[in-house]
């Protein structure tokens, strides 16, 4: 988690962040999926989605040109600390991006495992070592 200091007061900073948000939305899987489907080919999509609470905020922006479905979500916490305002930020991949990444990983792993099996006369054989012995010399 990164920490940044701000010259704004806590309330003013949260108001500025709230003004950035063009579409109020909760950070849920279905919301991310609907937004990606709706703006899939919209290169000029500049909507910033998210919400703010008393100290916390969550914002994200889908961009079909740069990242597609693999866009980050920014989680923030605004803390008043000795006459200064501290902003704590961390990022995570959105839920749909996490699922797509996991499925891609599983498909690659299944392909890697199945590529080592050979079917000869309707029987499965696990192929691990090459038949050419000269490769090991």
N, C-alpha and C positions, 0 to 999 in steps of 0.2 A: 504494500500500500504506500503510495507516494503522498507526501505532505507538502502543501504550498501555503504560503502566507498571503493574505490579501489586505488591501487598504480599506476595503469596504466593511461596513458593519454586517453582522450576521443576517439580519432581516433584509438589508439592501441587497446582499449577495444572493440570498434565496429568491428575492423578487426578480433580480436580473436573470437568474437561471430559469425561473418560471416563465419569464417573458420570451426566452429562447424556444420554449416548447410550443410547437404549433398544433400538435394533436395530443391531447391528454389520453394516456393509455397505460394500463398496468403491464407489468413485465410477465406475460404469460405466453405459453407456446402457441395457443390459438391466435392471439393478437399478432405475433410475429409472422405466422403462416399467412393470415389474411392480408397483412400489409405487403408481404413479398409477392403474393399472387396479384394483388391489385396494381402494384407499381413495378412489375417484373421488367417491362421494356421501356419504362419512363426514365430517360437519361437525365431529365431536368428535375427529378424528384428532390426537393430540398426540405421535406418535412422532417422536423426533429420531434420524435415521440418521447414520452416519458411522463414522470410525475414527481411531485415534491411533497414531502411531509414536513414536520416541524424542524428537523435537523438533517434529514436524508433526502437525496434525490437520485433518480435513475433516469438516464437519457440514452437514446440511440438514434441513429440515422441510417436507413437502408440506402445503398447506392448500387444500382444495377451495373454501373460501368466499372467501378474499381474492385469491389469485393464480392458482389453478388450476395449470396446468402450467408457469407462468412464475415458479417460485420460485428464489431464489438459493442458491448453494452457498458456504459460508464456508470459505476456506482460511486456516489459521493456522500461525504459526511461533512457538515459545517460545524466547527467547534470554536467557541470563544475562549481564548487563552491569554490571560494577562494583557488586556487592552488591545489584543490583535485577534484577527479571525484566521483560523487555520482550516484549510480545505484538504480533506483526505480523499484521494481518488484511487480507484482500482478498476480494471477492465476485465471482462470475461466475454467469451464467445456466446452468441445468442443460442437459445435452446435448439432451434431448428438446425443451425450450423453444427452444433455438437452431435446431433443425431446423424446428420449426413456424413460428418467426419467418421463417426463410429461405424456406420454401415460401409463406408468406403474401406476402412481398415479391415473389417471382417471379410469383405469380398476379396481383398488382396490376400489376406491370410488363407482363406479357403482355396484360392487359386494357387498359392504357393504350396500348400499341402497336397492338393489334388494333382499338381503337376508332377509329383513324385510317385504317383500310382500308374501302373501299366496294366492293361487288360489283355491277356493272352488266353485264347480258347475259353472265353467267358469266365476267367478267374482273375482276381485282383492280385497284383504283385506290387510290393513296395520297392521302388527303384531309388536307391540312395547313392551307390558308388558307380562311377562310369565303368563300362566294360573294357575300355582301353587301359591296360596296365602300364603302358609307357607314360601315361600322364603322371603317375606317382613316382617315377624314377628321378 
